């Protein structure tokens, strides 16, 4: 029974690992059961899975899911947060909850694809502007050279037009 239960846990964890776009490892020590339940509920509402798991089971699931880099950030008592959609939104929701409640939750690191993120990188990820703002900034940067080229090329024509209009006014007087 115990082996079957562990195999089921590893299978579920492996599925979560393979579906997730970002994984954040935290040290949950010092949290009361009530605080942990509130944290899980808040993260679940944001579409984030949060599980306390044994490290040996995480290592097995990481191998099964093809994410061996996860082993580098899983050390000691750990809880994993799984983000399935947008990694930035997940980091923001997680960071915002920690700040709003003042929890002493320590972030150990994260895994974004095959890249390990240190806590500072996760904080930077959480502080990124929304996707729409980044896209509009990119479009603005792409349009700047085109509008500059347009101004440079049209300046001589505008000058010629001004000279011709002034010449027409002088001759009509």
Steps between C-alpha positions, in 0.01 A plus 500: 500500500775745594692436177183542296422829674853631440482393136171687465648813663804484268273455200283801596806708578663403170183606318501837682868549416457423132193729464646796690673792332663620822571333833592691816656322796437649844597427857174478691645461849356738755155517340203401708252249360241778466746718306591207275132432426438868419806503273382188315149643458627834368741334259236254380269793416784644290541167316816401685555159654689491830613172656727391782686194378780272610826572323556139394160497330578830327829356371321198353225714347755744357679215326170368362391845379837572336582790734814385683606863565228519764717288728741793536247719684322230703687476826371470854131552582344622178164584349460542127277750323397403146400760243328361192441808286691827497819484708499875570143498631582205725806672645299820551213323675737310725708807582191716557349253745822480699526881517134555589498247782854555626572126508852392580504272199850461360534443127783258424491529122304418193505307178385670179521245221847352549643816660550526873402839645644640820265687738616839367411399144156389615451839666602671175257280311222600740579870449474490121230721350196326347537330163294767321732777623809311385345441158409868461855602598640258243271636230605854590865402473437339162314806370762755610753435218224501237358833615850648520573386145166647386586836657848504347373417153205739509693799640646611161156472339344712775773758450439505125126535559558794736728673245245451222213631717701807596594558136130471401400754767764746384401475135128534579557825689 
